[in-house]
């Protein structure tokens, strides 16, 4: 039985809300605590990385908990709703830190709320993506729904990318009557509340209108068995490591881009340039998932598109590095590398999720067990691990280059408190962290994936046929 349009739309809206929340945290929690509230960059980097280490234990356990869940509403929807409600509440609290706290209090506040945010996000994210193999058939239906969900997630990310630094100052002025850093602090609080409410609304629609076809045959595993299954599923491990490398590269840039505009591109109008850049990038990212990927898919295999996208991203970063040192007279010049990077990232997000979903079938054929929750718990963990590694790298960059709260940005050129030579060195450090490290990470991802990945389109079709025959034989028995 094919999925209804209502079910597809509801699932897509869930992705929009989910990634709005994720992008707000991934892109702005470092900026909020470090640049606005004055928490040490190194302290924030350690907090963000430590939270990811904690997730190494929390995420797989949550995958097992979901797999063992049996309710009248299914295996996934109860956790999807519980995780959403708690994560939305923690999101608001995290961006509502009392500014009057001292430095130690703010560090503790950031650590506690961010770790809680990660735990509650896992409660929602694992069941969301685990539902795909549970209520779709393999092949085109699964790929189409994955593409729709990833495209919708891209829309959610783009909304945050485009709207945050436009709405946050406006909310600060309207609801707090203040501007500058104080206005942004107030604005982030109310903007987080708006995002949290939308998140809950969209998830409720998903829970009401999307039902698993069947979860009765999905076997549960212990934590020990789960790690064994992941080691045995070499293709799942290949994809997850690739996702870590790609996302780390992308997240390093996304964490630093606001500092690039504020302290390097500079000037009193840096916010407008930053918003314009994000509007272009967000639009390209969504367009790449909605239009570029389907068009390329008509002529190329998913594997070929993957390599094309990696090449585009590497070229984009190389052009960005060249422009940063040659000509930054206009934000429109930065649209050239932005097109390559954002378009590649949008399509890579879709493709890697399709690859990961296909490893579930591969694992069933190889190991005799379907481990949706286990596999997708790895996706949740590795995406957050990548954000943690990227945040730590960004924090080190900010500390080494002395880009921190209280820096005056009112002059035509930012960071005016230092001599010209020091300023140039700081800017060079920021630019190279944003570009050279991601280029290296993408090359490593390319060589790792090319050497180990075997699930071509033909191989996936073959696995699907073998599983169908196997299931038919079991039904006859």
Secondary structure, 3 states (H helix, E strand, C coil): CCCCHHHHHHHHHHHHHHHHHHHHHHHHHHHHHHHHCCCCHHHHHHHHHHHHHHHHHHHHHHHHHHHHCCCCCCCCHHHHHHHHHHHHHHHHHHCCCCCCCCHHHHHHHHHHHHHHHHHHHHHHHHHHHHHHHHHCCCCHHHHHHHHHHHHHHHHHHHHHHHHHHHHHHHHHHHHHCCCHHHHHHHHHHHHHHHHHHHHHHHHHHHHHHCCCCCCCCCCCCCHHHHHHHHHHCHHHHHHHHHHHHHHHHHHHHHHHHHHHHHHHHCCCCHHHHHHHHHHHHHHHHHHHHHHHHHHHHHHCCHHHHHHHHHHHHHHHHHHHHHHHHHCCCCHHHHHHHHHHHHHHHHHHHHHHHHHHHHHHHHHHHHHCCCCHHHHHHHHHHHHHHHHHHHHHHHHHHHHHCCCCCCCCCCCCCCCCCCCHHHHHHHHHHHHHHHHHHHHHHHHHHHHHHHHHCCCCHHHHHHHHHHHHHHHHHHHHC
